[in-house]
Amino acid sequence: MIRFENVGLRYGMGPEVLRDVSFHIPARSFQFLTGPSGAGKTSLLRLLFMALKPTRGLINVFGKDIATLDRSELPLLRRRIGVVFQDFRLLDHMTTYENVALPLRVRGKEEAAYRAEVEELLQWVGLGERMGVLPPVLSGGEKQRAAIARALIDQPEILLADEPTGNVDPPLARRLLRLFAELNRSGTAVIIATHDLTLMEQVNARRMILDHGRLDIYE
Ligand SMILES: Nc1ncnc2c1ncn2[C@@H]1O[C@H](COP(=O)(O)OP(=O)(O)OP(=O)(O)O)[C@@H](O)[C@H]1O
C-alpha cells in the first residue's frame, strides 16, 4: 500500500536525518518502527502521512507517486490513513465525543448518521463513560484512547501511531496493544513507532529499526 525507494530527508540545510530508506507496507500488515531517540521515527511517520516531502527518492502511497501528486488529491489519500500523534492534538473546547466525531462532521456527514458509530467506537476503547468530558479533564491514558478513536473513526486502511503507549502504565499499554491487534485482524495495516521493548515482545510483528537515519527490517 505504501512503498519507499531510496528515500532521503533533510530539514533545511541540516544533515540527512533519513538515508536510503526503502521498504514496503503490505495491506493488513503489523509492524513496529523503533530505534533510539532522534533516529528519525517521527520524521518517517510524517513522510508516511505526506506531511513532509522527501529530499530525494520515491514515495508511492496507494499507487500514487507523491512527487507528482496534485494538491487536491491529498485529502482523499490522507483519509485512508489514520494517525495518532504523540501530543494527541485533541481540541480542548470540544467533548471527547465531538473530537472523535470531528473528521466525519468536517466531511459534512449528519450527526444522525454517525452518532451510534462514534459511541460504539468510544465504548470499544473504554471511554463509554467519558464521552461528554472535555479533554483537559481526561487522564493521559484516556486522551491517548480518545486520539486512537479519532484516528479510527473514518475506517482507515493504515493506522500510524507515534509512541501510543508513551503515557500509559503497563496494563493499559497491553490493553492498547490488544486493541491494535484486534484492529489489525479486522484488516487495517498498523505501524507503531515505539521505544518500548516489552511492548514489542508481546506481538510477533515485523520490526523496522532506524539508526542514524538508516533502516533495517526484521521480518
Ligand atoms: N522540524 C525539524 N527541523 C529540523 N530538524 C528536525 C525537525 N524535526 C526533527 N528534526 C531532527 O531530525 C532528527 C530525527 O528526529 P525525529 O523526531 O524524527 O526522531 P525520533 O526517532 O522520532 O526521535 P524521538 O524518539 O526522540 O521522538 C533529529 O536529529 C531531530 O533533531
PDBQT file of the ligand as one rigid body, heavy atoms in Angstrom, charges set to zero:
ROOT
HETATM    1  N1  LIG A 301      11.318  20.294  12.056  1.00  0.00    +0.000 N 
HETATM    2  C1  LIG A 301      12.611  19.946  12.200  1.00  0.00    +0.000 A 
HETATM    3  N2  LIG A 301      13.607  20.791  11.827  1.00  0.00    +0.000 NA
HETATM    4  C2  LIG A 301      14.902  20.426  11.938  1.00  0.00    +0.000 A 
HETATM    5  N3  LIG A 301      15.320  19.245  12.426  1.00  0.00    +0.000 NA
HETATM    6  C3  LIG A 301      14.378  18.353  12.800  1.00  0.00    +0.000 A 
HETATM    7  C4  LIG A 301      12.983  18.655  12.716  1.00  0.00    +0.000 A 
HETATM    8  N4  LIG A 301      12.286  17.584  13.171  1.00  0.00    +0.000 NA
HETATM    9  C5  LIG A 301      13.213  16.649  13.516  1.00  0.00    +0.000 A 
HETATM   10  N5  LIG A 301      14.463  17.129  13.311  1.00  0.00    +0.000 N 
HETATM   11  C6  LIG A 301      15.711  16.372  13.543  1.00  0.00    +0.000 C 
HETATM   12  O1  LIG A 301      15.662  15.163  12.826  1.00  0.00    +0.000 OA
HETATM   13  C7  LIG A 301      16.211  14.092  13.595  1.00  0.00    +0.000 C 
HETATM   14  C8  LIG A 301      15.187  12.974  13.726  1.00  0.00    +0.000 C 
HETATM   15  O2  LIG A 301      14.114  13.439  14.551  1.00  0.00    +0.000 OA
HETATM   16  P1  LIG A 301      12.777  12.603  14.795  1.00  0.00    +0.000 P 
HETATM   17  O3  LIG A 301      11.886  13.423  15.657  1.00  0.00    +0.000 OA
HETATM   18  O4  LIG A 301      12.268  12.111  13.504  1.00  0.00    +0.000 OA
HETATM   19  O5  LIG A 301      13.387  11.372  15.643  1.00  0.00    +0.000 OA
HETATM   20  P2  LIG A 301      12.644  10.296  16.542  1.00  0.00    +0.000 P 
HETATM   21  O6  LIG A 301      13.297   8.988  16.229  1.00  0.00    +0.000 OA
HETATM   22  O7  LIG A 301      11.170  10.371  16.342  1.00  0.00    +0.000 OA
HETATM   23  O8  LIG A 301      13.016  10.745  17.991  1.00  0.00    +0.000 OA
HETATM   24  P3  LIG A 301      12.209  10.534  19.402  1.00  0.00    +0.000 P 
HETATM   25  O9  LIG A 301      12.208   9.052  19.633  1.00  0.00    +0.000 OA
HETATM   26  O10 LIG A 301      13.065  11.258  20.367  1.00  0.00    +0.000 OA
HETATM   27  O11 LIG A 301      10.842  11.107  19.224  1.00  0.00    +0.000 OA
HETATM   28  C9  LIG A 301      16.667  14.687  14.904  1.00  0.00    +0.000 C 
HETATM   29  O12 LIG A 301      18.053  14.956  14.805  1.00  0.00    +0.000 OA
HETATM   30  C10 LIG A 301      15.884  15.977  15.007  1.00  0.00    +0.000 C 
HETATM   31  O13 LIG A 301      16.605  16.950  15.710  1.00  0.00    +0.000 OA
ENDROOT
TORSDOF 0
